[in-house]
């Protein structure tokens, strides 16, 4: 139970970090996530089935996600279409593209294909099953912490600080002679590249890639992000990314409890989307009542 929650929480935590970049750093409502998540899974599955090594397939998944983010950014910056609609348009188009990537199949099985996850289980073959699961937990933890550290370092660079400032005060960026469209495009590409990696990890963990993988992903990401904001109040970028990961794990734990013990209150798996929506509503109401106002102000003053 705990192992599964941790693995899913860490894998989807990569996606939550991406949502943190777009929604909190850039102040950009990016719906591309629902399309770039299954895109990453589809690219990885198609690549490994053709014999491409898993590490290279992960890079391809990142590149595919970044390319999807680039499309959204160009639609928004060049065609002057609102951010929300830009993401929805890209997400819609990606459904067809994902089918193309998977050779017009709704799903691709990886159960008989060697991936990073199967390589880890093969290394400790013969050991008790629980040891295998914990090996996957450690692998996911190391991977996610590596990504987190890279993001922490990035947001302490001049470009990262400029990206953060863009979401708070775009006029400041313009007055400094920088092009806000370039910075925004880079941030959206980075975020969706991370979503592509999350989708690839999810495909390796579940053993298949499906064209409907991304349904509700952005909603789950927002719920995880908002839950994390209840846990830690800080203006330090390291803690901001940490709380996004913790929020993802806690969200997965809540979903697990709802799936397995919800029958006590006559709830079924069909009610999970309802639970997610209620969680987001609660978080939004709490923020509007001033619960987050002080911490948000501090976060905008200092990275």
N, C-alpha and C positions, 0 to 999 in steps of 0.2 A: 504493500500500500504506500508506505512512505517513499520507497524507492521510485515507484511510478510517478508520484506527485513531483518529486524532485527532478526527475528526468524531463517530464513535460514542462514543468515550471521553468527550468533552465533553457530548454529549447525555445519555448515561446517567449522567454525573457529576452532573447536576441531581438525578436520582433517588437517587444515592448520598448526596448532601447531605441529602435527606429521610430516608433510612435512618439517617444519622448523628444527626439530630434525635430520632427516635423511640427508636432502640436505644441510643444513647450518652448523649444529653442527658436524655431522659425516662425511660430504662430501661424502655421500653414495647415489648413484642414485637408490632409491628403488621404483620399479614399483609394489610392492606387494599391494599397496594402492587400486588399482582397483579391487583387489580380496578380501582384508580384509574388505573393506567398506560394500559390500553386505553380507559378512560373518557375520558381527556384526548384520546387520538387520535380516538376516535369523535365527541366533541363538536366538535373542530376540523374534522374532515372533513365532518360534517353541516352545520356553520355555513358553511364556505367554499363548499360546493356550493350553498348557498342564496344566495350572493352577499354574505355577511358579510365585511368586510375582515379579513385575517389577524391584525393586532394585536388587534382586538376578539375574534376567535375564540380567540386565546391567553388573553385575560382570562376568557372563558367556560370554557375548559379548566381554568384555575386555580380558578375558582369551583366547577366541577363536582367537581374533586378535593377541594377543601376541604369541600364538602358531604358527600362520601363519608367523609372523615375525621370529620366531625361525627357522622355516623350511628354510626361505630365508637365514638367517645368517649361518646356518649349511652348506647349499649348497655352499655358498660363502667361508666360512672359512675352511671347511673340504675338500671339493671337488675342491677348488681353481678355481671356476667358476667366471667370472667377475660379479661385483655387478649388472649391468643392466640386464644381462641375468638371474641371479639368481632370481631377482624379477619377471621377465617375466615368468619364469618357474613356480614359485609358484602361480602367478596370473592365469596362464592357468589352473593349476591343481585345483585351488580353485573354478573354475566355476562348475566343476563336484561335488566337495564337497558341495558347496552351494545348489545344486539341491538335494543332498542326505539329507542335513539338513532339507530342506523343503519338505521332503517325495516325491521327484521327481516331484514337482510342480514348475512351473515357478514363481509363486507368491503366497503369503499368505495374506489374508485380516485380518486386525485388527479392522475393523469398529465396530464390535459387541463384542469386547474384551476390558476388563478394563486394561488400562495402566496408567503410571504416568500422561500423558497428559489428559486422560479422567478423572482421579481422580481430577485434578486441575479444569477442567471445571465443574465437578459435585459439587465441593465445592462452586462455585459461581453461581450455577444454578438459573435462574430467573432474573439475571442481564442482562443489555444490551449486545449484542454480542461483541461490541468493548471492553468492560471490560474483557470479557473472553480472547480475543486475547492478551490484554496487560498483563493479568495474566501469559499467556504462555511466553511472552517476558521476564517478570521478572524472571520466573523460569529458562529459558534458560540462562539469564544473570548471575544469581547467580551460576548456575552449571558451566558455562564456567569460570567465575572469580575464582571459587574454584579450578578448574583444573589448571588455569594459576598460581595461588598462589603456588600450590604444585610444579609445574615445576620450578617456580622462586626459591623456597627454595631448591629444589633438585640440581639445577645448581650452588648453592652456597656451596654445600657439597664437600668434597674431591673427591668423586666418580664422581659427576657431573662436576667438574672442569677438572678431568682427561678425561672425555668423550669429553669435549669441546677441550681439548688439543690434543686429538687423531686425530680430524679432521684437525687440523692446522699443527701438527708436530708429526707423528706417531713414529719417532725415539726417541723423547723425552720420550714417554711412555715406550718404550722398555728399554731405558737407566735407567729408574727409577725402573726397575725390575717388571713392570706390564705386564700382558698379554693383548695385544691389541684386540685379538679375543674375549675375554670375555667381555671387555668393549663395543666393537662394537655390539656384540650379545645382550647385555642388552639394548643398545640404540635402536636397531631395534625392539626388542620385545616391549619396552615401546611405541615407535611410533605407531606400528601397533595395540597395545592394545587401544590406543586413537582413532585410526581410527575405530576400532570395536565399541567403544562407540558412535562415531559420526554416524555410520551407524544405530545403535540401536535407537538413538534419531530421525534420519531422518525417520525411519520406524514408530515410534510412532506419529510423526507429520503428515506424509502423510497418515497414516492409512493402510499401507500395506508394505510388503517386497517383493522385486522383484530380480530375479537373475541377471538382467541387471542394478541394481542400481549403480554399480561402473564404468560404462562406462564413460570415460573421467574425472574421479575424480582426478587423479593425475595431469592432465593438468590444471584443475580448481584450484587445490591447488597451483601449481607453479605460475599461473597467480595472484592469491590472494596474495601470498607471495611477489612477485615482486612488485605488486602495493603498498603493505604496505611499501616497502623499499623506495618508493618515498615520503611517508608521514612523516616518522620520521627518523632522523639520530642520532643514539646513539650507545654507546658500552655497555650500561647497560642491563642486561638480562631482567629486568622487562619491559623495553621499547621495547626490541626486540620481546618479546612475545606479547606485546600490539599491536605493529604494524602488526603482523601477523593476529590478530583478526580484526583490523581495515581494513586491506587489504581484508579480507574475506567479510566483510560487504559492502565495496565499490564495490567489484567485483559483488556481488549479486545485488547491486543497478544498476550497468551498464548493467547487463543482463536483469534486469526488464525494464529498459529504451529501450533496444534493442527489447525486446519482444513486448512492448506496443506502442512504438512510431517509431519503425524502418520502418514502412510502408511509412513514409514520404520520405524516401530515397530508397523505394522499397526493404526493407529487411524483411525477414520472420523469423520464429522460426528455420527454417532449416539453417540459417546463424549464429547461436550462436557459433557453433564450430569454424567457420571461424573467428568470432570476438575474441574468446579466443586465437586462434593461433596468430592473429595479435598483440594482447596485449602483449603476451609473446615475440614475435619477437622485438617489440618496446622496451620492458624492457631490453632484452639481448643486443640489439644494444646500448642502453643508457649506460649500464654497461661497454661495451667494449670501449666506447668513453671516459671513465674516470669519468663518473658521480658518480659511486659508489666506485671508487678505494680508496679514502681517508677514507671513512666511513668503508669500509671492512677491511682496514689495522688496523684501530683503534679497530674494533670489535675483531680481532684476537689477539691483544695485551692484551686485558683486558676483562674479563667476566662481 
